[in-house]
């Protein structure tokens, strides 16, 4: 088992200040394991809504929950959205004897009633699979190839990991999506997801997807929002400045887990991945997720103009503007696009994140940073 102390501290801190905490993340990313570690050596009750016995216990939820005290954990809570009205009543009790940790695999906008019922009463904590700080920099190639889902990353071989990821995709489409009350043929959604993999790191073009699938733009937009809400796709929003340039206004799309990306592209090994035309885009998405995990921010964008200037990632931190480029090369150098972005966006500092080992300054405001040295980015934007 790989320890995840940062996440445990984050959840415990949220529980100390809120009557309910929702721990969100994709299926199989380790939420249940983390919750059991948090509950270890303390009084708690655990309900798994995928267990028929626990579902039966909650057939009369008020009766089952109102006399409980201590920590109450409800796993896969999105399967029973009517619970949220009951939980609102319970957490509003004066000196409530229980605190609730709710584990969910779908964002609030996919589960009707979460935000409305528990508004002002709940804290949200997001998690994903393992990140580089948890597994150690020396293992970054395995993390990049297999992704961060614990069973994939910890598999005995690349072959077993690859098989697990393919099984995950099939189970997700055939079982998990229908459990959210969404009726889309699994094969159709898989085709869409595979198309996203081939467009990984590119700008969303609804018309092109609609044409390829023989659907309307509204339908493919619904598919995109669905997979984003289930934490398997990231939509990185565009940033706009008051410039005399035509700027891109559609999001960039990524498969959030690099291992799932490689499975959807039928890439089993790191050698196959590195030979594939999408290897550079794979690196971009993988490094982007690691940077967002280190900086712990949701205030993230990309920027691009129709004249080909582009910045992979723009983050606002402590009043500073930070720019990031992700290059799968041995010795990255300054590019014209990055110079334009630095000037037009008035960036305070820029970083080119690459898979090498040496950190070096490229110019006054730009530094090449190895992903192996990702912890150094935690100080990016700090007062100087």
N, C-alpha and C positions, 0 to 999 in steps of 0.2 A: 504494500500500500504506500502510495506517495502522499506525504503530509501536505495539507493545504492550510497552513496557519493563518494566512492573510484573510482568506474567506471566512474561516471560523471566527476570527476576531470581528470581522465586519458584521456577521449575522448576530453574534452575541451582543455587540454594541447596539445594534438596531433593536434587539429584543429588550434590552435594558431601558429603552426610551419609548417603546411603543407597545400597545396591547396586542398587536398582530404584525407579523412580518411575512411577506410573500417572497420566497426564494424562487427565482425564475431562471430558466435555461432550457436548452434542447433536451430531448429524451436521451437517457443513458450518459449524461455528462457527469454524474456523480452526486446529484442532489440528495438522494436517499442516504448514501454513505456519509455525506457531510452532516446531514441531520442527525444520524445515529451517533456520530462522534460528538456533536454538540450536546446531545441528550445523555451521553454516557455519565454514569455516577450521579444522576439527578432524577428526581421523581418526574415521570413523564408518561403520557399515553400516546400510542402510535396507531393511526388509521391509514391503511393502504387501500385506496379506492379501486385498485385493480384486484383486490382480494375479495371474493364473494362474501366471505364471513364478515369482513369489515364493512362492506356495503350494507349487509343486513343489519349490523349494529347501528348504522346511521340511517336506517329506514325511518326512524323517528328522531331526527337530529337534536331537537331541543332536549328531549328526554335523555339522550345519550351523552350530551355535552355539558348540560348546565351544572352538574354537580362535580365536574372534574376540576382539579387544581394543579398548579405547577405548569409544566410545559406540555402543550397538546400539539402533536404533529399530525397534519393531514396531507398525505402524499397523493399526487395527481389530482389536485383539487378541482381542476377544470372539468373533470368528469361529472361533477355534481354542482353546477353553478347555483342551484337553489340554496346551497349552504350559506352563501354570502349574506343573505338577509338574516339568517339565524345568527351568524357570527357578529353582525352589527349589533344585535340586541345583547349578545353575551359580553362583548368588549365594552359596551356602554354602561354596564353595571358598576355602581360605586364600589371601589376597591375589589375589582374582579379578581378572583383567586387564581385565574388561569391566564397564561399568555399563549398565543397561537402562532405556530410556524407552519405556513402553508406552502407546499411545494407544487409548482406548476410548470407545465411544458408549453404553455401558450401565453402570449402577451395579453395584457388586460383588454385590448380592443377586440381580441378574438373570443374572450369569455365574457358574455353579457353579465353585467351586474357587479363586476369586481370594483371598478373605479367608483361607480355610483353608490354602492352599498357601504363601502369601507372608506370613502373619501375622508381624509383628515384623521383616520384611525390606524392607518397601515403604512409601513415602510416597505419599499421594494428593493431587493438586492438581486442583481443579475450575476450569473456565473456561466462559464462555458467549460470546455474540456481543459486539460492541463495546459499551462502556458510555460514559457521558457524559464521563468524564475522558479517554477515548481520542479521541473525535471532536470535543470542544470544546463548551462550553455554547451557543454561538450556533447550533449545528446540532441542538438538542434536539427541535425539531418534526419534522424528518425522521427522527430516530432513533425517536421515539415512533410515527410513522406506519408506517414501514417495518420497524421492529425492528432487532436488532443483528446478524443473520446477514450476513457480509461481502458476499455476492453480492446480497442484497436491499438493504442499505443503500447500496452503491456503484453500483447500477443506474443507467442513463442517464435513466430516467424512472420515475414512479410506476407506470405501466402495466407496464413491464418488471419492476419489482420485484414487483408484485402477481402477475404470471404466474409468476415464479420461486417465490414462496411457495406458490402452488397446486400447482406441480409438485413442490415439496418434500413437501407433505402426501401427495400421491399416491404418490411414491416411497417415503416413509417407511412407509406402510401396506402397500404391495404388495411391497416388497423387504426393507426393513430389519427389520421386525418378524418376518417368516418366517425371516430369517437367524439370529435368536436362538433358533430352535427352537420358536416360539410359533405355534400354529395357530388364528388367529381370522380370520374373513372380513373382508377389508379394508373392505367397505362397512359392516359392523356397527360396526367400531371407529371408522370415520370419523363415523358417526352419534353415537356416544358422545362423541367428541372435540368435535364441533360442539355437543352439548348442554352440555359443560363450558364452551365459549366463552360460551354464553348464561347460564350460572350463574357466570361469572367474578367473583371477589370475594365470593361468597356461601358460606354454610356448607353443607358436604357433607351431602346427604340421600340415603342409599343406597336407602331405600324408594321415593322418588320416581323416581330413575333406573331402578331395577329395574322399576317399574310401566310407565314409558315405553318401555323396551326389551323388555318381556315376558320378563325374565330374573330370576334370583334375586339377592338382595342380595350373596351371596358372589361371584357372577359379576361384577357391576358393580364390586365392591371390587377384584377381580383386575384389571379393566381400568384402574381408577384407579392402582393400584400399578405396573402395567406402563408406563403413560405417564409416571408420575413417575420411574420407574427409567430411562427413556430421556431424561430431562431436558427434557421438553416441558411438563410440568405441575408446579406447586409445590403441595404440601400444607403449609399453614402451621398448625402444631399449636396447640391452645388452651392457655392458661395457667389454672391453678386456684389460688385463694387460699382460706384458711380463713375464709370470710365467711358470713354468714347470708343468702346470696342463692343462687338457683339459677343456676348458671353453665353456659355452653355447653361441651360436651365433644367436639364433632366438629370436624374441621379446616376451615379455609377453603380454597377451591380457586381456583387462578389458572392461566391459560396463561402460561408463563414469558416468552415472547417476544411483545411487543406486536404485531409485524408478523404473526406467525402468528395471533394473536387476531383481527386485522382481516381477514385472509384467510378465516378460518373464519366470520366474520360478513359476508363479501362486501362489505367496505369497502375501496375502492381508494385514495381520496384523503383528505387531512386534513380537507377540508370535509365530506365524507360522514361521517367519523369523529366530528367535533364535533357533527353534527346527530343522531347516533344515540343512542338511550336508554342505551346502555352506555358513553357517553363518560366519565362520571364513574368508572365501574368500571375502564375502560381506563386512565385516569390513575392510579388507585390502584395497579393492578398494575405499571404502568411505573415509577412513582416508588418503589414498594416495592423493586423489583429494583435500582434505582440506589442506594438507601440501603444495601441489604445488600452491594452491591459496594464501596461506599466504606468501610463499617465492617468489612468482611471478617470477618463472624461467621456462625456457624450456630446460635447461641444466640438464636433469634428465635421469637416467639409472637404470637398475637393474644389478646384477652380480650373476653368478652362475657357478659352476663347475659340471662336470659329476660325481664327488665323493660326491655330495649332499651338499656341502657348498653353501650358498646363502645369498644375501642381497636384501631385498625388494626394497630399493630405495637408489640410490647414487646420491648426488648432489654436484656440485662444486660451491663454493661461496666465493668470495673475496680471492681466492688462497687457500682455505681450502677444505678438503674432508669431507663431512658429510654423515653418513650412517643412515638409518632409517629401523626399523622393525615395523610391525603392528601386535599386538597380542590382540585377543579378549579374555582376561583373566583378573581376578581380581588383580593378583599380579605377573606381569612378572618378570622373572629372566634371568640372562645371559645364553646363549646357546652356545654349542660348535660351531655351524655354525657361530654365530655372532663373536665369538673369532677369528675364522679362517679368516673371512672377514676383521675384524679390523686389523689383522696382515698383511695379504696378500696385502690389498689395502692401507695400511698405513693411516688409517682413523684418522683424528684429533679429531673427536667427533662422538658419536653414540647415537641415541635416540630410545627407544622402546615406541611407541605411543599406548595407551590402553584406554579402556572406563571407567577408574576409576576416582578417585578424588584427589589422592595424588601424588605429584611429589617427587621422591627420587633418590639418586645416587646409582647405582649398583656397579660401580667401577670407577677408575680414569677417564675413557673416556666415560662411558656409563651412561645414565640417563633415568629413566622411566618417561614419560610425559603423563599426562591425555590429551585427546583430548579437554576437557573442558578448558585447559590452553594453547590452541593452539597459542594464541598471543605471548607467550613467545618464540615460535620458530622463530618469525620474527627477533630475535637477534642472531639466530644460525649462526655461521660462522663470526660474527662481530669481529673486532680486539679486542684483550684482553690485 
